[in-house]
């Protein structure tokens, strides 16, 4: 936590101005207020994400034609690579970059730690969507819900690694200690990202090769199918941006409460000792 | 086609539920922050309320 240490009035008062016994004040950190600009960015991202997602679903289910080889199953391709793109490259990639920036002494700030935590949580949700939608596509295509294929297995390993990251963050520790150990775990987990990406090239896998992010960056899909696929990527990226902004804000509020609830508890103990009434309304049930 | 619909339903439901949970979590935390700042600061102090 970058917040200043708590200062009580009783600690800073001079003998000429003794603190009023009925008003022990503890918290000096102002509550985190979201700027109107940040709120506007969040709102615009949310509206664009919603419109884009609805349009992608409409184009994917009703407008685009069935594929010559896959039939209607190609419609899952408009969303499955999009969620995989967000989970693997945007969310976990951002978590890795943020972790490096936290560990780098010149850029060390809890901002990067919060950003990494937010990206990982959102990434885990998208990773689950990737595995489930891939499995639903695999059953009619391959005849099985799951195969221990290199792409599928490495993606599942990535999910487990980042679930471990989230579990580690729940271990009680000082914010700096938590941030440092989380950053190391994020970097360790991120080693799996290139393995997932190149798995279809390095091994002989059931999973098809990349449609967009292939070595030559050439689209292997055309016409309305290509536009719908690209719109799916953009829309799901906007969904990620909106979720990241909201989740980051949740992290800011959680950290502020963690720090200031301690201050309130100290004030209560002080007021018990002096016989003065403590802060009137302690929040309960705040995680 | 039922596999396709199932795939869309799963993805959209998971994302929608997570989004609702995020908004709900933020509101609950913002209310808690407002309560703490009101309980701890003098009336009318900066930050007493208005947290989102």
Interface residues (C-beta under 8 A of the other chain):
Chain A: X23 X25 X26 X27 X30 X31 X32 X33 X34 X39 X53 X57 X60 X61 X72 X73 X75 X76 X79 X80 X83 X122 X125 X128 X129 X132 X133 X136 X137 X139 X140 X239 X242 X243 X246 X247 X249 X250 X253 X254 X256 X257 X260 X261 X263 X264 X267 X279 X280 X281 X282 X283 X286
Chain B: X1 X3 X4 X5 X6 X7 X8 X10 X11 X12 X14 X15 X18 X19 X22 X23 X25 X26 X28 X29 X30 X32 X33 X34 X35 X36 X37 X38 X39 X40 X41 X42 X46 X47 X50 X51 X52
